[in-house]
Amino acid sequence: MRPENKNIHLGFLIFPGFPMACLTSMIEPLRAANEISDTQIFSWTLISETGAPVEASAKVAFFPSVGLATAPEMDFVFLLSPPMGRFVDSRHGNATLRALARHGTVLGGISGGVFPLARAGLLDGHVCSVHWCYDAAFRDEFPQITATDQVIMRDRRIYTASGSGAAFDLALLLIEQELGAGIMTEVACWFQHPMVRAEDVRQRVPVVSAAVTGDMLPDPVARAVAILTENIEEPVSMVEVADRVGISPRQLERHFKRTTGKSPSLYYRGLRMAAARQLVMYSNRAMGDIALACGYANAASLNQYYRQTYGLSPAEDRRKINMFRVRDNAPVPSI
C-alpha cells in the first residue's frame, strides 16, 4: 500500500466518437476509492489531441483540461476511441505517445482505444485485449499483433481492456494494487458491481441469433464454434468440423439446432457475415477484399448473403454508417 502523500495520476486521451461509458467506468471507482480511503491517491486529467472539446459517441461534449503535447507528467495514459480514431497530426501524436512510453508512462487502450495505440506501433510484441465486436477488424488491420478475448490484459507496461465493464474491473485492479483488497471490495459493493473479474476471464460473446452466450454452449457445440471462428477466411466443411469434434454430421446438426435454433451451416454464415460487417464498418477495404477475407469468392456472393442478413448491401451499409460518423474515420457505435 502506498503512503498517503503518494499520488497516482492518470490521463484519459479521448478521440472524437469515444464511448463515454468507458471513461466514467474508470473514473468513478477511482473517485470512490479516494473517498472511502480518505486520501487523494488517484487523480486524473482529461486530454484531447489539441485540448479542444471532443464529442463522445452519445453526442455529449467533453472539455479536456489540456492538449496531448502539453499534458503534465502522468503515471498512466489510457486511450479512449472508436476503432477508426486517429490523430489529426498522426506523426506528432504517435511520436508523443512513444515518447511517453520511453519515459516510463504506462499506456493503455480501452475498447476501440487499442486501435490508435496499435497505429502508433505501441502494441507490437504485446498481447492486447480486443472487444469481440472489433476482433475481425483488428486482426485484419494488425495481423502482427496478438489479440486475446480476455477482458483485461496487462502485458508489461501496456494495459488494455475490452469495454466499459472491463474498464471498471481494471480500475478495481488498480485500486487493489494501491489501496488493498478491502478498499477494492468496498468500491465494488458501493457500485453494486456483482463480480470482480480477474485478468484471465474471457469475454462473454453472444451466440449468433440465440439467447445464450458462448460460455453457455454444450461442449460439442462450443468446440465446433471455435473451429468455425478460426476458419472465416478459408471455409471448412461441416463434415470436417464434425470429424474434428468427434461426432457425426447428423449429431452436429442436432446439437446446433437444439442450442442455437440454426443448422451449423447457417450459424457459420452468421459468423462470416458478422466478420464482414466489422470490416465494412471499421475499415476502408474494398468490398472484393472483404469478400475474400470472409471466405467468399467475389463481392457479388458477399452482397447476396449480406443483403439477406442485414437487409442492404455492404456498400449501402457503409454509406449509412458514414452518415452518423462524428467526422471522417470516426464511426459509431462504440463499445
N, C-alpha and C positions, 0 to 999 in steps of 0.2 A: 504494500500500500504506500502511496506517495505522501510526503509531508504536506501539510495544509497549504503552505505557501507555493507549492508547485502548481503549474497551470498547463493543461493540455489544450493547445489552440488548433482548431480545425478550420479549414477553408472549404467552402462549398462553391465550386465553379459551375455556374448554371449557363446552359445554352438555350437559345430560343426553342420553345416547344418541349422543354423538360417536364417530366412528371413530378408535380409538386408534392404528391404523397411521399415520394422518396425523400424529399428534403425534410418534411415535417416528421417523418418516421425516424429520422436520425436525431434531429434537434430536440424533439420533445422528451425522449427518455434521458438525454444528457441534461436538459434543464431540470427534470425531476430529480436526477441524481444529485445535482448541486443542492437542491432544496432539502432533500432527505438527509444528505450528509452534512448540511450546513457549511458547505465550502463553495468555492467558485473554481473548482478544479478544471472544469470544462468551459471553454469559451469558443466562440466561432465567428467567422467573418463570411459574409455573402459576397461573392466575386462574380463579375462577368468579364468578358474579354477586354472591354474598354471602360467598364464602370457604368455603362448606360443601362437603363431599365431593360428587363427581359420579361417576355410574356410566356407563361407556362402553357402546357397543352390544354389546360382548362380555361384559357383566356384570362387568367388572373395575372396582373403585372407585379413583378418584384423589383425592388430598388436596391441593387447591390451597394455596398459601402465603398468599394474600390475596384479598380481595374486590375487585371492579372499582373501587368508589368510593375505596378506599384504596391502590390499586396504585401502585408507585413510578414515577418518570419512565422512559419507555421509548422506544426508537427505532422499534420495530415492535410492533404488536399484531395477532396472527392469530386469527381466529375459527374454531373447530372445532365443528361442529354437524351434526345431521341436518337434512334440509330443513325440517321443521316446528319447529325450535328457535326459541324466543322467550324474551325476558326475562320473569320473573315480574312485575316492575315495568317495563313497556316504556317508559314515559315517562322514567323516571330512567336506565335502561340505555342507551336510544338517545341521550339528551342527553349522557351521559358519553362515548360513542363520538364524537359530533360535536365535543365539546369537545377530545378528544384530537386529532382531525383538525385543528382550528383552531390548535392549539398545535404542529403540525409532526410529530406521530407518523404514521408510515406505517402504514396499516391494510390488512389483508388477510383473505381468506376462503379456506379450504382445503376442497375438496369441498362438502358441504352448508353450510359456513360462509358461502357467498355469500348465502344466504337471509336470515339475520338482519342481515347487512351491508346488503343491499338494503332490508330493512324499516326500517332506521334512516335511509334516504334517502341513504346514502353512495355508492351506485353510480350515482345519476342523473348523466347526462352522461359516464359512463365506459363503456369496453368491459371485460367481465369473462369469465373462463374458467368454463364450466359443464360439469360431467361429463355425458356423453351420456345417462346413465340418468335425469338430473334435468331435461334440457333442456326437455321439453314442459311440465312443471310450472312451471319457472322462467319461461319465456316467457309462460305463461298468467297467472301472478301479477304479473309485472313487464313488461308489453309495451313500456313506455317505455325499458327498459334494453337496450343492445346486448350480446347474449351471443355468444361465439365458441367454436368447438370446438378452439381452440389449447390445448395442455396447460398453458401458463403465459401469463398476461397481466399485464404491468407497465404500467399506464396512469397516468402521473404518480405520485401518492403513494398509489395503490391497487394492491395486488398480489393476484392470485387464481391458484389452482392447482386443477386439475380432480380430483385424487385423491391417494392416498398416494404413488404413483410420481412424480407431478408435484411433490408436496411435496419429495421427495428432490432432484429436479432444481432446484427453486427454492432449496433450501439450498445446493446446489453453486454456483449463480449468485451467491449472497451471499458464499460463501467466495472465489470467484474475484474478486469485486469488492473484497474487503477484504484478501486474502492472496495473490492472484495465481493464474495458471493452473496453476503447478506444484503448489501445495498442493491445489488443487481436484482435479487429476488423481489425485494420490496418495490423497485421500479416496475418490474414486470406485473406485479399484482396491482399496483396503482392504476395501470392501464388495462387491467384485466386481460393481459396477454397470456393465453392459456398454456403455452408450452414454449420453453426456451430451446430453440433448435441448435444443436451442435453443428460444427463445421462440416461434418461428414454426412449430414442429412441431404438426401436428394430432393429435387423439386417434385411436387405433385403435378402431374401432367394430365389434362383431360383426355379421356378416350374418345376418339372421333365419333361424334353423333351418339354418345351414350352418357348416361347419368352416373358414371363412375370415373375414377382416376386410375392411372396406371398401376399404383401400388395395391389396388383392389382386384387386379386381374388374377384368375387362376393360373397356376404355373405354366401349363402348356401354351395358353394364350399370351402370357407375358413374354415367354421365350420367343414365340412366333413374332410378336410385335417388335421385339428387339432386332430380330433378323430383318424384318421388313424395313424398319427405320434405318438400318445400316446399308440398305440397298435401294436407295432412292434413285440414284443416277444409273445404276446398272440393274434393271429389273430382274427379279428372281421368281421362278415358278412356284406355285403353291405345292406342287409335288415335292420340290426340293425343300421347301420350308417344312412340310410335314415330316419328311425324312430326317431332317436335322433336329427336329423336336422329338422324334422318336414315336410318332403316332401315324395313323393312316390319313390320307387326304379327307376321307369321309369324317373321321373323328375331328380333324381340324375344323372342318366346315361346321359341325355340330357345336363345338366349343365356341367358335366365333359368334354364331347366330344366337346362342343362348346368352352370351356375355355382352355382345355389342349390338345385336339386332341386325348385323350385316354379315355377308359372306366374307371370307378372307380377301377375295379379290376386290370387292367394293371398299373394304376397310383400307386396303393397300392404296387404292386410288385416292381415298381421302387423305392419306398421309402425303402422297405425291402432290396433290392439289394444295395442301397446306404449305408445303415447302415452296411450291411455285408462287403462291400468294406472298410469302415472305420476300421472295426475290422481286416480285412486281412492286411491292410496297417500299422495300428498303434498299433497293439497288437501282442502278441505271442501266442494267444489262439489257441487250436486245432480246426480243421475245424468242427468237430462234435459239439463242444461247440458254435462256431459261428452260425452254423445252428440253434441250439435251441434258441439262443439269438435273431434270426431274424425270428422266427416263423415257422421253417422247422423241420420236424420230424427227419431228419438224414442228413448226409453230402452228400449223393447221390442226394437228392432233391435239396439241395443248389447248388451242382455242375451243375445240369441240367440248372437251371434258371440263374446262374451266367455266364455260358458259352453262353447262349442265349443273355444275356445283354452285356457282355464285350468281348466276343469272345475267352475267355480262362478260364481255371478252376481257382478257388481260389488259389490253390497251385502254379499253373503256374504264376499267377499274383503276388503272394508274392515273388517268386524267381526272377521275372523280376524287381520288386521294389528293391530287395536286391542288384541287380547289380549297382544301382545308389546311394546307400547309401554312405554317406561320410565315415562312419565306422559302425561297428555293432551298432544297435539300434539308428541310426540317419537317418530316412527316409526322402525322398522328395516325393511330393512337400511340401513346407511350405508356409503359407499364411502370 
